[in-house]
Amino acid sequence: MSAAAENPSAGAASTWAATATAPLVESSFAEAPFDGAPFVEERVRARVITDDPLYRAIPVALRFVPAEPLAVRIVFPADLSPEGTDNEWVFPRALLEAGLQAPTGTGDVRVWPCGRVQAVVEFHSPEGVAVVQFDIAALRRFLRRTYAPAPAATR
């Protein structure tokens, strides 16, 4: 996998707008099949950053598929996309990890810390750029779970 992100429906990047405020503390956990294989998912709230003084909090799924151990996925909900489909970005897990410590990335996805408790992930597509802010604690919790041993299969 290259350092560039895969983005099947990049149109959502240009459609986000700041409209409301909400806390970023909501999260949930799941370990469920992903195309027949187990995966790790954490749902968090993130902020879309614009030049507007208000911001829009959006639900985001952080996803890791053990069959692709070098990659993580960030999935934005379908209602943000003009096509009405989930907008999924796939990029190296190492990029997300490194970006929590220092600015990193030169391709479609760039990550950097923003103060002590926030991190910014910037997504570049032909339609535009989306800048999304996450709580670092949620990203670290998700990354820790990606390294946890998979549960043993039951017979």
N, C-alpha and C positions, 0 to 999 in steps of 0.2 A: 504494500500500500504506500502511496506517495504521501508527502507532507500536505498536499492540497486536499481540501475537503471534497467529498462527493455530495452533490446537492441536486436531487432529482426535480425539485420544484422550488426554485429560488425566488419566485415571484413574491413571496411573503415579505422578503427583506424590504421591498419598497412600499409596502402597504401599512406598516406599523406607524401609529401616531400616538402621541402622549395625550391621554384623556382622563386618567384617574389615579388615585393613590391607594396603596394597600401595603401591608407589611409583607416581608419576604420570608416569614418563618414557617409557613405551611410546608410540610413534606410528608411523604408516605413511602413505604417500601413494598417491593413485590419481587418475587422470584417465580417466574412462570415460563411456560414454553414460548419460544420465539421461533416460528417456522419449525416446530417440533423439537427444538432444543431449549434447555433452560437458559434464562438470562437474568440479569440483575437490573432492576429499574428503581429509580427514586424520582418521585414527582416533587418538584419545588416550584416556588414562585420566583420569577425574575422580573427585572425592570427593563423596559425598552427605553433607551436614553435618546432624547432629541433636544433641540434647542428650546423647546417649550419648558417653562418652569415646572409644569406638572409632568408626571410620568405615568406610563401605563404598566400595571403589574399583569403578568401573563403566567399561566400555568405551563410548565416545561417538564418534559420527561428526560431524565438522564438515563441512558441505557448502555449496558455492557453485555455482549454475547461472548461467552467463554470460547466458542469456536473461532472467534476473531480476537485473540488476546492482545493485539497491539492497538486496537481501535476502541473508541467510545463513540456514542451517538447522542446528539441533542435533538430532541423532537419537539417541534412547535405545533400547536394545535391547528386543525384544519380551518377553523374560522378566521385565522390570520392570513390565509392564502386565497388569492383570487380564484384558484382552481378548486378550492374547497377540499383539498387533500392535506394530510400531515406534511410538514416541511421538515425533513430529516437531514441533518448534517453529520457526516461520518468523518472523523479525523483521528490522528494518533493520540493514544492515551498519554504518551510521554509529553506531548505538546500541552495538554491540559495541566499535567503535573508541574511542568517547568514554569508555566505561566502564572502559577500561584506564588512563585518566588520572585520572578523577574519577567519583564516583557519578552515575549517570544512569538515566533511565527512570522513568515514572510509571504505566505500564499493566501488562500481563501479564508483561513481562520487565523486570528491573532488573539493572544491572551496576555493579560497583564494584571498585577495586583493594583487595587485602587484603595489606598489606605490600608489599615490593618484588618478590616473585616469584610471588604468587598473585593471582587475580581470582575474584570470586564472581558467579555468575549466579543470580538468584532468579526462579523461575517461579511465577506465580499462576494458579490455575484454580479453578473452583467446588468441586472436591474437596479443595483444600488448596494448600499452598505447598511447593515443593521448593527447597532451597538447595544449589547445586552449586559446588564449588571447582575451578578449573583452574589449571594453570601458565600464567603470562602469556606465557612464551616460546612455548608451543605455540599459543596464540591469535594472537600476533603473526606467527608463521611462517605460519599458515593465512591470515591477512589479507593478508600480502605476496603469497602465491600467488594470491589472488583478483584482484590487480591485474596479475599477470604477463600478457604477451600470450599469446593462445591459439596453440597450435602450428598451423603451416600445414597445410592439408589436402594429402594426397598424391593424385596422380592415377594 
